[in-house]
Amino acid sequence: MELIDGKYVADTIKKEIAQTVAQMVAEGKKRPHLAAILVGHDGGSETYVAHKVKACEQCGFESTLIRYESDVTEAELLKTIEDLNNDASVDGFIVQLPLPKHISEQKIIEAIDYKKDVDGFHPINVGRMSIGLPCYLSATPAGILELLARYNIPTKGANCVVLGRSNIVGKPVASLMMQKNNPGDATVTVCHSSTKNLKEICANADIIIAALGSPGFVKADMVMPGAVIIDVGTTRVPDSTRKSGFRLCGDVDFENVAPKCSFITPVPGGVGPMTIVSLMKNTLLAAQHVVY
Ligand code: GUN
């Protein structure tokens, strides 16, 4: 069994990006600039955004964090998005999800100029991704494919099972894994809460991508010997032995599944750091105007 070290790969890519940025600046070009909008004080969102700001520093990017309390109106947020769309100094921006219930996430996503949508959530980017056109790929699926590529994991003709059908991970990663590309070209099955025979389907998978947000869901008897396991889960589970009071728990019963696999991602330190670095890659592409 080989552990897929997402932290190491992410650190390597951040150094590559920092070198590119240093060269851009030496040529008199401006530093890439990412802005992030954070609404409220959700613990997970606070952590993710702090990591994004830190990654910007490591890559030599400029970053701007715009914060609102959770009672911000949809109209106020839409106005800020319009300002960012029109601000030539900002190459790309994100609105951290989830948003409070009184704000329509879809309306917010669709208000972002797709040319600055470095999260890849706008329907234009999602549509272009699904037919294989240049676009901003959403960060977690892009990070997963980068790990498969960097570990030379064969995907052509592989049985790939995706657990979960979210717009952010399940749907886009399933779409990318079936495209005629490398990584990709796999036979993809998407399982969800209404799937029958889920255990049997998983037990026939060469690659399992678990993204359902259910701690320890994938058990050893659902995994074929030699399978590749990608764990996207990051549920906060109460843990009084930690200073924070919680630990991050993946969707895979790591202790019992790991001995059966050829490759597996840990939580934390697997997919998570790759998600952040994919956002940095999209921001660099936005600053270079190579996609749009
Ligand atoms: N919430 C969970 N993941 C993400 C992400 O990749 N981008 C944004 N904007 N919000 C998220």
py3Dmol code that shows the C-alpha trace and the ligand (Angstrom):
import py3Dmol

protein = """\
ATOM      1  CA  MET A   1       0.000   0.000   0.000  1.00  0.00           C
ATOM      2  CA  GLU A   2       1.294   3.471  -0.907  1.00  0.00           C
ATOM      3  CA  LEU A   3       0.026   6.583   0.811  1.00  0.00           C
ATOM      4  CA  ILE A   4      -0.833   9.415  -1.612  1.00  0.00           C
ATOM      5  CA  ASP A   5       0.850  12.444  -0.060  1.00  0.00           C
ATOM      6  CA  GLY A   6      -1.350  15.363  -1.111  1.00  0.00           C
ATOM      7  CA  LYS A   7       0.492  17.779   1.144  1.00  0.00           C
ATOM      8  CA  TYR A   8       3.821  17.003  -0.532  1.00  0.00           C
ATOM      9  CA  VAL A   9       2.381  17.278  -4.063  1.00  0.00           C
ATOM     10  CA  ALA A  10       0.587  20.522  -3.165  1.00  0.00           C
ATOM     11  CA  ASP A  11       3.775  22.029  -1.694  1.00  0.00           C
ATOM     12  CA  THR A  12       5.666  21.059  -4.873  1.00  0.00           C
ATOM     13  CA  ILE A  13       3.047  22.707  -7.114  1.00  0.00           C
ATOM     14  CA  LYS A  14       2.967  25.861  -4.963  1.00  0.00           C
ATOM     15  CA  LYS A  15       6.750  26.174  -5.420  1.00  0.00           C
ATOM     16  CA  GLU A  16       6.304  25.759  -9.201  1.00  0.00           C
ATOM     17  CA  ILE A  17       3.627  28.484  -9.188  1.00  0.00           C
ATOM     18  CA  ALA A  18       5.822  30.800  -7.050  1.00  0.00           C
ATOM     19  CA  GLN A  19       8.645  30.442  -9.597  1.00  0.00           C
ATOM     20  CA  THR A  20       6.295  31.338 -12.457  1.00  0.00           C
ATOM     21  CA  VAL A  21       5.004  34.362 -10.523  1.00  0.00           C
ATOM     22  CA  ALA A  22       8.559  35.539  -9.738  1.00  0.00           C
ATOM     23  CA  GLN A  23       9.296  35.406 -13.466  1.00  0.00           C
ATOM     24  CA  MET A  24       6.088  37.301 -14.316  1.00  0.00           C
ATOM     25  CA  VAL A  25       6.962  40.041 -11.820  1.00  0.00           C
ATOM     26  CA  ALA A  26      10.555  40.223 -13.141  1.00  0.00           C
ATOM     27  CA  GLU A  27       9.045  40.819 -16.604  1.00  0.00           C
ATOM     28  CA  GLY A  28       7.070  43.763 -15.209  1.00  0.00           C
ATOM     29  CA  LYS A  29       3.700  41.970 -15.079  1.00  0.00           C
ATOM     30  CA  LYS A  30       1.381  42.322 -12.121  1.00  0.00           C
ATOM     31  CA  ARG A  31       1.073  39.676  -9.423  1.00  0.00           C
ATOM     32  CA  PRO A  32      -1.980  37.386  -9.727  1.00  0.00           C
ATOM     33  CA  HIS A  33      -4.715  38.632  -7.384  1.00  0.00           C
ATOM     34  CA  LEU A  34      -7.366  36.398  -5.778  1.00  0.00           C
ATOM     35  CA  ALA A  35     -10.256  37.849  -3.783  1.00  0.00           C
ATOM     36  CA  ALA A  36     -12.468  35.806  -1.451  1.00  0.00           C
ATOM     37  CA  ILE A  37     -15.836  36.672   0.051  1.00  0.00           C
ATOM     38  CA  LEU A  38     -16.571  35.018   3.402  1.00  0.00           C
ATOM     39  CA  VAL A  39     -20.003  35.338   4.987  1.00  0.00           C
ATOM     40  CA  GLY A  40     -20.487  34.549   8.693  1.00  0.00           C
ATOM     41  CA  HIS A  41     -18.229  32.497  10.954  1.00  0.00           C
ATOM     42  CA  ASP A  42     -18.736  28.832  10.006  1.00  0.00           C
ATOM     43  CA  GLY A  43     -15.723  26.993  11.445  1.00  0.00           C
ATOM     44  CA  GLY A  44     -14.978  24.952   8.319  1.00  0.00           C
ATOM     45  CA  SER A  45     -15.306  27.978   6.007  1.00  0.00           C
ATOM     46  CA  GLU A  46     -13.058  30.096   8.261  1.00  0.00           C
ATOM     47  CA  THR A  47     -10.379  27.386   8.101  1.00  0.00           C
ATOM     48  CA  TYR A  48     -10.639  26.883   4.326  1.00  0.00           C
ATOM     49  CA  VAL A  49     -10.446  30.605   3.613  1.00  0.00           C
ATOM     50  CA  ALA A  50      -7.482  31.059   5.992  1.00  0.00           C
ATOM     51  CA  HIS A  51      -5.691  28.259   4.091  1.00  0.00           C
ATOM     52  CA  LYS A  52      -6.509  29.940   0.764  1.00  0.00           C
ATOM     53  CA  VAL A  53      -5.099  33.293   1.956  1.00  0.00           C
ATOM     54  CA  LYS A  54      -1.933  31.553   3.214  1.00  0.00           C
ATOM     55  CA  ALA A  55      -1.536  29.657  -0.070  1.00  0.00           C
ATOM     56  CA  CYS A  56      -1.748  32.992  -1.944  1.00  0.00           C
ATOM     57  CA  GLU A  57       1.200  34.267   0.125  1.00  0.00           C
ATOM     58  CA  GLN A  58       3.184  31.083  -0.608  1.00  0.00           C
ATOM     59  CA  CYS A  59       2.532  31.455  -4.350  1.00  0.00           C
ATOM     60  CA  GLY A  60       3.430  35.164  -4.404  1.00  0.00           C
ATOM     61  CA  PHE A  61      -0.163  36.226  -5.144  1.00  0.00           C
ATOM     62  CA  GLU A  62      -1.945  39.263  -3.854  1.00  0.00           C
ATOM     63  CA  SER A  63      -5.086  38.349  -1.891  1.00  0.00           C
ATOM     64  CA  THR A  64      -8.089  40.267  -0.604  1.00  0.00           C
ATOM     65  CA  LEU A  65     -10.522  38.900   1.969  1.00  0.00           C
ATOM     66  CA  ILE A  66     -13.948  40.540   2.094  1.00  0.00           C
ATOM     67  CA  ARG A  67     -15.962  39.569   5.171  1.00  0.00           C
ATOM     68  CA  TYR A  68     -19.648  39.956   5.952  1.00  0.00           C
ATOM     69  CA  GLU A  69     -21.722  38.990   8.954  1.00  0.00           C
ATOM     70  CA  SER A  70     -24.360  36.323   8.283  1.00  0.00           C
ATOM     71  CA  ASP A  71     -27.161  38.914   8.162  1.00  0.00           C
ATOM     72  CA  VAL A  72     -25.755  40.465   4.944  1.00  0.00           C
ATOM     73  CA  THR A  73     -28.446  40.843   2.298  1.00  0.00           C
ATOM     74  CA  GLU A  74     -28.364  39.099  -1.071  1.00  0.00           C
ATOM     75  CA  ALA A  75     -28.451  42.536  -2.725  1.00  0.00           C
ATOM     76  CA  GLU A  76     -25.313  43.665  -0.849  1.00  0.00           C
ATOM     77  CA  LEU A  77     -23.455  40.529  -1.895  1.00  0.00           C
ATOM     78  CA  LEU A  78     -24.580  40.931  -5.520  1.00  0.00           C
ATOM     79  CA  LYS A  79     -23.285  44.526  -5.494  1.00  0.00           C
ATOM     80  CA  THR A  80     -19.867  43.393  -4.181  1.00  0.00           C
ATOM     81  CA  ILE A  81     -19.735  40.709  -6.878  1.00  0.00           C
ATOM     82  CA  GLU A  82     -20.512  43.304  -9.545  1.00  0.00           C
ATOM     83  CA  ASP A  83     -17.696  45.508  -8.196  1.00  0.00           C
ATOM     84  CA  LEU A  84     -15.239  42.580  -8.288  1.00  0.00           C
ATOM     85  CA  ASN A  85     -16.370  41.666 -11.818  1.00  0.00           C
ATOM     86  CA  ASN A  86     -15.465  45.216 -12.883  1.00  0.00           C
ATOM     87  CA  ASP A  87     -12.239  45.550 -10.865  1.00  0.00           C
ATOM     88  CA  ALA A  88      -9.368  45.035 -13.313  1.00  0.00           C
ATOM     89  CA  SER A  89      -6.900  44.540 -10.449  1.00  0.00           C
ATOM     90  CA  VAL A  90      -8.696  41.308  -9.395  1.00  0.00           C
ATOM     91  CA  ASP A  91      -7.959  38.321 -11.662  1.00  0.00           C
ATOM     92  CA  GLY A  92     -10.332  35.891  -9.995  1.00  0.00           C
ATOM     93  CA  PHE A  93     -12.564  35.596  -6.932  1.00  0.00           C
ATOM     94  CA  ILE A  94     -14.596  33.123  -4.950  1.00  0.00           C
ATOM     95  CA  VAL A  95     -17.586  33.245  -2.635  1.00  0.00           C
ATOM     96  CA  GLN A  96     -17.027  30.651   0.092  1.00  0.00           C
ATOM     97  CA  LEU A  97     -19.953  28.239   0.431  1.00  0.00           C
ATOM     98  CA  PRO A  98     -22.215  27.458   2.209  1.00  0.00           C
ATOM     99  CA  LEU A  99     -24.099  30.761   2.441  1.00  0.00           C
ATOM    100  CA  PRO A 100     -26.869  31.593   4.958  1.00  0.00           C
ATOM    101  CA  LYS A 101     -30.293  30.222   4.006  1.00  0.00           C
ATOM    102  CA  HIS A 102     -31.763  33.624   3.025  1.00  0.00           C
ATOM    103  CA  ILE A 103     -29.238  33.943   0.165  1.00  0.00           C
ATOM    104  CA  SER A 104     -29.591  31.957  -3.063  1.00  0.00           C
ATOM    105  CA  GLU A 105     -26.236  30.256  -3.716  1.00  0.00           C
ATOM    106  CA  GLN A 106     -27.166  29.673  -7.347  1.00  0.00           C
ATOM    107  CA  LYS A 107     -28.001  33.360  -7.895  1.00  0.00           C
ATOM    108  CA  ILE A 108     -24.657  34.335  -6.341  1.00  0.00           C
ATOM    109  CA  ILE A 109     -22.697  31.823  -8.452  1.00  0.00           C
ATOM    110  CA  GLU A 110     -24.390  32.991 -11.653  1.00  0.00           C
ATOM    111  CA  ALA A 111     -23.629  36.660 -10.836  1.00  0.00           C
ATOM    112  CA  ILE A 112     -19.870  35.976 -10.953  1.00  0.00           C
ATOM    113  CA  ASP A 113     -18.258  36.777 -14.312  1.00  0.00           C
ATOM    114  CA  TYR A 114     -17.386  33.287 -15.617  1.00  0.00           C
ATOM    115  CA  LYS A 115     -14.011  34.683 -16.727  1.00  0.00           C
ATOM    116  CA  LYS A 116     -13.177  35.389 -13.046  1.00  0.00           C
ATOM    117  CA  ASP A 117     -14.911  32.257 -11.667  1.00  0.00           C
ATOM    118  CA  VAL A 118     -11.749  30.482 -10.430  1.00  0.00           C
ATOM    119  CA  ASP A 119     -13.929  28.065  -8.402  1.00  0.00           C
ATOM    120  CA  GLY A 120     -15.333  26.759 -11.699  1.00  0.00           C
ATOM    121  CA  PHE A 121     -18.894  26.787 -10.311  1.00  0.00           C
ATOM    122  CA  HIS A 122     -20.554  29.041 -12.934  1.00  0.00           C
ATOM    123  CA  PRO A 123     -22.809  27.087 -15.352  1.00  0.00           C
ATOM    124  CA  ILE A 124     -20.621  28.235 -18.280  1.00  0.00           C
ATOM    125  CA  ASN A 125     -17.520  26.682 -16.710  1.00  0.00           C
ATOM    126  CA  VAL A 126     -19.445  23.552 -15.652  1.00  0.00           C
ATOM    127  CA  GLY A 127     -20.880  23.175 -19.174  1.00  0.00           C
ATOM    128  CA  ARG A 128     -17.534  23.735 -20.871  1.00  0.00           C
ATOM    129  CA  MET A 129     -15.909  21.194 -18.545  1.00  0.00           C
ATOM    130  CA  SER A 130     -18.548  18.589 -19.357  1.00  0.00           C
ATOM    131  CA  ILE A 131     -17.804  18.822 -23.101  1.00  0.00           C
ATOM    132  CA  GLY A 132     -14.029  19.052 -22.667  1.00  0.00           C
ATOM    133  CA  LEU A 133     -13.531  22.742 -23.567  1.00  0.00           C
ATOM    134  CA  PRO A 134     -10.934  24.981 -21.854  1.00  0.00           C
ATOM    135  CA  CYS A 135     -12.400  26.321 -18.604  1.00  0.00           C
ATOM    136  CA  TYR A 136     -11.750  26.734 -14.896  1.00  0.00           C
ATOM    137  CA  LEU A 137     -12.087  23.244 -13.437  1.00  0.00           C
ATOM    138  CA  SER A 138     -13.603  23.084  -9.985  1.00  0.00           C
ATOM    139  CA  ALA A 139     -10.848  22.690  -7.442  1.00  0.00           C
ATOM    140  CA  THR A 140     -11.472  19.357  -5.725  1.00  0.00           C
ATOM    141  CA  PRO A 141     -12.010  17.316  -8.923  1.00  0.00           C
ATOM    142  CA  ALA A 142      -8.967  18.963 -10.520  1.00  0.00           C
ATOM    143  CA  GLY A 143      -6.887  18.157  -7.427  1.00  0.00           C
ATOM    144  CA  ILE A 144      -7.974  14.506  -7.503  1.00  0.00           C
ATOM    145  CA  LEU A 145      -6.984  14.157 -11.186  1.00  0.00           C
ATOM    146  CA  GLU A 146      -3.632  15.825 -10.476  1.00  0.00           C
ATOM    147  CA  LEU A 147      -2.921  13.251  -7.737  1.00  0.00           C
ATOM    148  CA  LEU A 148      -3.832  10.354 -10.040  1.00  0.00           C
ATOM    149  CA  ALA A 149      -1.507  11.821 -12.703  1.00  0.00           C
ATOM    150  CA  ARG A 150       1.435  12.508 -10.373  1.00  0.00           C
ATOM    151  CA  TYR A 151       1.253   8.949  -8.922  1.00  0.00           C
ATOM    152  CA  ASN A 152       0.986   7.442 -12.446  1.00  0.00           C
ATOM    153  CA  ILE A 153      -2.218   5.635 -11.513  1.00  0.00           C
ATOM    154  CA  PRO A 154      -3.727   4.062 -14.638  1.00  0.00           C
ATOM    155  CA  THR A 155      -7.349   5.120 -15.248  1.00  0.00           C
ATOM    156  CA  LYS A 156      -7.987   4.095 -18.887  1.00  0.00           C
ATOM    157  CA  GLY A 157     -10.696   1.409 -18.871  1.00  0.00           C
ATOM    158  CA  ALA A 158     -10.704   1.281 -15.062  1.00  0.00           C
ATOM    159  CA  ASN A 159     -13.934   0.758 -13.140  1.00  0.00           C
ATOM    160  CA  CYS A 160     -14.258   4.004 -11.209  1.00  0.00           C
ATOM    161  CA  VAL A 161     -16.975   4.356  -8.577  1.00  0.00           C
ATOM    162  CA  VAL A 162     -17.868   7.852  -7.365  1.00  0.00           C
ATOM    163  CA  LEU A 163     -19.776   7.971  -4.068  1.00  0.00           C
ATOM    164  CA  GLY A 164     -21.843  11.173  -3.899  1.00  0.00           C
ATOM    165  CA  ARG A 165     -23.415  13.433  -6.521  1.00  0.00           C
ATOM    166  CA  SER A 166     -22.758  16.963  -5.260  1.00  0.00           C
ATOM    167  CA  ASN A 167     -22.304  19.803  -7.749  1.00  0.00           C
ATOM    168  CA  ILE A 168     -18.897  20.602  -6.199  1.00  0.00           C
ATOM    169  CA  VAL A 169     -17.315  17.127  -6.253  1.00  0.00           C
ATOM    170  CA  GLY A 170     -19.360  14.058  -7.270  1.00  0.00           C
ATOM    171  CA  LYS A 171     -20.841  15.277 -10.568  1.00  0.00           C
ATOM    172  CA  PRO A 172     -17.720  17.047 -11.918  1.00  0.00           C
ATOM    173  CA  VAL A 173     -15.258  14.317 -10.918  1.00  0.00           C
ATOM    174  CA  ALA A 174     -17.491  11.673 -12.532  1.00  0.00           C
ATOM    175  CA  SER A 175     -17.614  13.767 -15.700  1.00  0.00           C
ATOM    176  CA  LEU A 176     -13.820  14.234 -15.799  1.00  0.00           C
ATOM    177  CA  MET A 177     -13.070  10.574 -15.062  1.00  0.00           C
ATOM    178  CA  MET A 178     -15.179   9.432 -18.031  1.00  0.00           C
ATOM    179  CA  GLN A 179     -13.697  11.907 -20.535  1.00  0.00           C
ATOM    180  CA  LYS A 180     -11.288  10.569 -23.136  1.00  0.00           C
ATOM    181  CA  ASN A 181      -8.200  11.945 -21.475  1.00  0.00           C
ATOM    182  CA  ASN A 182      -5.425  10.918 -19.129  1.00  0.00           C
ATOM    183  CA  PRO A 183      -6.387  10.775 -16.285  1.00  0.00           C
ATOM    184  CA  GLY A 184      -9.848   9.768 -17.450  1.00  0.00           C
ATOM    185  CA  ASP A 185     -11.208   7.273 -19.977  1.00  0.00           C
ATOM    186  CA  ALA A 186     -12.623   5.254 -17.067  1.00  0.00           C
ATOM    187  CA  THR A 187     -15.952   3.435 -16.823  1.00  0.00           C
ATOM    188  CA  VAL A 188     -17.692   5.530 -14.194  1.00  0.00           C
ATOM    189  CA  THR A 189     -20.531   4.565 -11.854  1.00  0.00           C
ATOM    190  CA  VAL A 190     -22.026   7.230  -9.606  1.00  0.00           C
ATOM    191  CA  CYS A 191     -23.620   5.946  -6.395  1.00  0.00           C
ATOM    192  CA  HIS A 192     -25.892   7.966  -4.106  1.00  0.00           C
ATOM    193  CA  SER A 193     -28.466   7.602  -1.337  1.00  0.00           C
ATOM    194  CA  SER A 194     -30.905   5.698  -3.583  1.00  0.00           C
ATOM    195  CA  THR A 195     -28.357   3.276  -5.076  1.00  0.00           C
ATOM    196  CA  LYS A 196     -29.122  -0.439  -4.730  1.00  0.00           C
ATOM    197  CA  ASN A 197     -26.315  -2.988  -4.215  1.00  0.00           C
ATOM    198  CA  LEU A 198     -23.847  -0.229  -3.341  1.00  0.00           C
ATOM    199  CA  LYS A 199     -21.533  -2.690  -1.586  1.00  0.00           C
ATOM    200  CA  GLU A 200     -21.317  -4.981  -4.638  1.00  0.00           C
ATOM    201  CA  ILE A 201     -20.718  -2.037  -6.987  1.00  0.00           C
ATOM    202  CA  CYS A 202     -17.863  -0.768  -4.788  1.00  0.00           C
ATOM    203  CA  ALA A 203     -16.344  -4.242  -4.466  1.00  0.00           C
ATOM    204  CA  ASN A 204     -15.932  -4.293  -8.274  1.00  0.00           C
ATOM    205  CA  ALA A 205     -14.169  -0.892  -8.419  1.00  0.00           C
ATOM    206  CA  ASP A 206     -10.535  -0.343  -9.398  1.00  0.00           C
ATOM    207  CA  ILE A 207     -10.852   3.239  -8.132  1.00  0.00           C
ATOM    208  CA  ILE A 208     -13.257   4.540  -5.465  1.00  0.00           C
ATOM    209  CA  ILE A 209     -13.714   8.289  -5.036  1.00  0.00           C
ATOM    210  CA  ALA A 210     -15.633   8.777  -1.783  1.00  0.00           C
ATOM    211  CA  ALA A 211     -17.323  12.181  -1.532  1.00  0.00           C
ATOM    212  CA  LEU A 212     -20.510  11.720   0.464  1.00  0.00           C
ATOM    213  CA  GLY A 213     -19.591  13.346   3.785  1.00  0.00           C
ATOM    214  CA  SER A 214     -20.313  10.252   5.881  1.00  0.00           C
ATOM    215  CA  PRO A 215     -17.412   9.425   8.233  1.00  0.00           C
ATOM    216  CA  GLY A 216     -15.970   5.914   7.804  1.00  0.00           C
ATOM    217  CA  PHE A 217     -18.648   4.902   5.240  1.00  0.00           C
ATOM    218  CA  VAL A 218     -16.319   2.826   3.015  1.00  0.00           C
ATOM    219  CA  LYS A 219     -15.527  -0.404   4.891  1.00  0.00           C
ATOM    220  CA  ALA A 220     -12.919  -3.051   4.089  1.00  0.00           C
ATOM    221  CA  ASP A 221     -15.508  -5.546   2.757  1.00  0.00           C
ATOM    222  CA  MET A 222     -16.558  -2.974   0.094  1.00  0.00           C
ATOM    223  CA  VAL A 223     -13.042  -2.738  -1.341  1.00  0.00           C
ATOM    224  CA  MET A 224     -11.392  -4.976  -3.943  1.00  0.00           C
ATOM    225  CA  PRO A 225      -7.800  -5.980  -3.065  1.00  0.00           C
ATOM    226  CA  GLY A 226      -5.422  -3.589  -4.872  1.00  0.00           C
ATOM    227  CA  ALA A 227      -8.026  -0.834  -5.377  1.00  0.00           C
ATOM    228  CA  VAL A 228      -7.144   2.876  -5.387  1.00  0.00           C
ATOM    229  CA  ILE A 229      -9.054   4.872  -2.739  1.00  0.00           C
ATOM    230  CA  ILE A 230      -9.514   8.641  -2.922  1.00  0.00           C
ATOM    231  CA  ASP A 231     -11.131  10.035   0.250  1.00  0.00           C
ATOM    232  CA  VAL A 232     -12.751  13.463  -0.118  1.00  0.00           C
ATOM    233  CA  GLY A 233     -14.535  13.422   3.269  1.00  0.00           C
ATOM    234  CA  THR A 234     -13.686  16.103   5.856  1.00  0.00           C
ATOM    235  CA  THR A 235     -16.335  15.785   8.557  1.00  0.00           C
ATOM    236  CA  ARG A 236     -15.516  17.404  11.908  1.00  0.00           C
ATOM    237  CA  VAL A 237     -15.980  14.758  14.614  1.00  0.00           C
ATOM    238  CA  PRO A 238     -15.901  15.820  18.306  1.00  0.00           C
ATOM    239  CA  ASP A 239     -12.609  14.764  19.960  1.00  0.00           C
ATOM    240  CA  SER A 240     -11.887  15.964  23.504  1.00  0.00           C
ATOM    241  CA  THR A 241      -8.213  14.903  23.234  1.00  0.00           C
ATOM    242  CA  ARG A 242      -7.598  17.647  20.625  1.00  0.00           C
ATOM    243  CA  LYS A 243      -7.004  21.278  21.460  1.00  0.00           C
ATOM    244  CA  SER A 244      -9.537  22.255  18.759  1.00  0.00           C
ATOM    245  CA  GLY A 245     -12.133  19.868  20.253  1.00  0.00           C
ATOM    246  CA  PHE A 246     -12.554  17.962  16.960  1.00  0.00           C
ATOM    247  CA  ARG A 247     -10.721  15.903  14.375  1.00  0.00           C
ATOM    248  CA  LEU A 248     -11.271  15.634  10.632  1.00  0.00           C
ATOM    249  CA  CYS A 249     -12.743  12.313   9.606  1.00  0.00           C
ATOM    250  CA  GLY A 250     -12.756  10.976   6.046  1.00  0.00           C
ATOM    251  CA  ASP A 251     -15.433   8.894   4.320  1.00  0.00           C
ATOM    252  CA  VAL A 252     -13.217   5.797   4.471  1.00  0.00           C
ATOM    253  CA  ASP A 253     -12.545   3.457   7.408  1.00  0.00           C
ATOM    254  CA  PHE A 254      -8.828   4.104   6.822  1.00  0.00           C
ATOM    255  CA  GLU A 255      -7.415   1.712   9.412  1.00  0.00           C
ATOM    256  CA  ASN A 256      -9.114  -1.367   7.948  1.00  0.00           C
ATOM    257  CA  VAL A 257      -9.256  -0.305   4.271  1.00  0.00           C
ATOM    258  CA  ALA A 258      -5.640   0.891   3.845  1.00  0.00           C
ATOM    259  CA  PRO A 259      -4.014  -2.589   4.131  1.00  0.00           C
ATOM    260  CA  LYS A 260      -6.155  -3.820   1.176  1.00  0.00           C
ATOM    261  CA  CYS A 261      -5.397  -0.960  -1.267  1.00  0.00           C
ATOM    262  CA  SER A 262      -2.657  -0.208  -3.747  1.00  0.00           C
ATOM    263  CA  PHE A 263      -2.978   3.550  -3.103  1.00  0.00           C
ATOM    264  CA  ILE A 264      -4.990   5.582  -0.597  1.00  0.00           C
ATOM    265  CA  THR A 265      -5.283   9.265   0.362  1.00  0.00           C
ATOM    266  CA  PRO A 266      -5.141  10.117   4.084  1.00  0.00           C
ATOM    267  CA  VAL A 267      -7.441  12.626   5.825  1.00  0.00           C
ATOM    268  CA  PRO A 268      -6.087  15.169   6.457  1.00  0.00           C
ATOM    269  CA  GLY A 269      -3.161  15.591   4.043  1.00  0.00           C
ATOM    270  CA  GLY A 270      -4.649  13.918   0.952  1.00  0.00           C
ATOM    271  CA  VAL A 271      -7.225  15.667  -1.239  1.00  0.00           C
ATOM    272  CA  GLY A 272      -7.602  18.783   0.980  1.00  0.00           C
ATOM    273  CA  PRO A 273      -4.259  20.470   0.182  1.00  0.00           C
ATOM    274  CA  MET A 274      -4.789  19.675  -3.521  1.00  0.00           C
ATOM    275  CA  THR A 275      -8.121  21.513  -3.527  1.00  0.00           C
ATOM    276  CA  ILE A 276      -6.417  24.694  -2.363  1.00  0.00           C
ATOM    277  CA  VAL A 277      -3.583  24.364  -4.877  1.00  0.00           C
ATOM    278  CA  SER A 278      -6.047  23.840  -7.754  1.00  0.00           C
ATOM    279  CA  LEU A 279      -7.602  27.189  -6.870  1.00  0.00           C
ATOM    280  CA  MET A 280      -4.123  28.736  -7.019  1.00  0.00           C
ATOM    281  CA  LYS A 281      -3.592  27.168 -10.475  1.00  0.00           C
ATOM    282  CA  ASN A 282      -6.874  28.621 -11.718  1.00  0.00           C
ATOM    283  CA  THR A 283      -5.935  32.054 -10.349  1.00  0.00           C
ATOM    284  CA  LEU A 284      -2.587  31.906 -12.158  1.00  0.00           C
ATOM    285  CA  LEU A 285      -4.402  30.937 -15.395  1.00  0.00           C
ATOM    286  CA  ALA A 286      -6.798  33.867 -14.886  1.00  0.00           C
ATOM    287  CA  ALA A 287      -3.880  36.295 -14.463  1.00  0.00           C
ATOM    288  CA  GLN A 288      -2.224  34.882 -17.596  1.00  0.00           C
ATOM    289  CA  HIS A 289      -5.501  35.081 -19.581  1.00  0.00           C
ATOM    290  CA  VAL A 290      -4.865  31.655 -21.086  1.00  0.00           C
ATOM    291  CA  VAL A 291      -8.385  30.241 -20.631  1.00  0.00           C
ATOM    292  CA  TYR A 292     -10.451  33.307 -21.612  1.00  0.00           C
TER     293      TYR A 292
END
"""
ligand_1 = """\
11
GUN
N -17.152 25.142 0.150
C -16.634 23.892 0.157
N -15.745 23.745 -0.852
C -15.696 24.931 -1.514
C -14.962 25.389 -2.634
O -14.176 24.674 -3.266
N -15.188 26.688 -2.997
C -16.065 27.481 -2.338
N -16.229 28.728 -2.783
N -16.774 27.077 -1.290
C -16.584 25.801 -0.884
"""
view = py3Dmol.view(width=600, height=400)
view.addModel(protein, "pdb")
view.setStyle({"model": 0}, {"cartoon": {"style": "trace"}})
view.addModel(ligand_1, "xyz")
view.setStyle({"model": 1}, {"stick": {}})
view.zoomTo()
view.show()
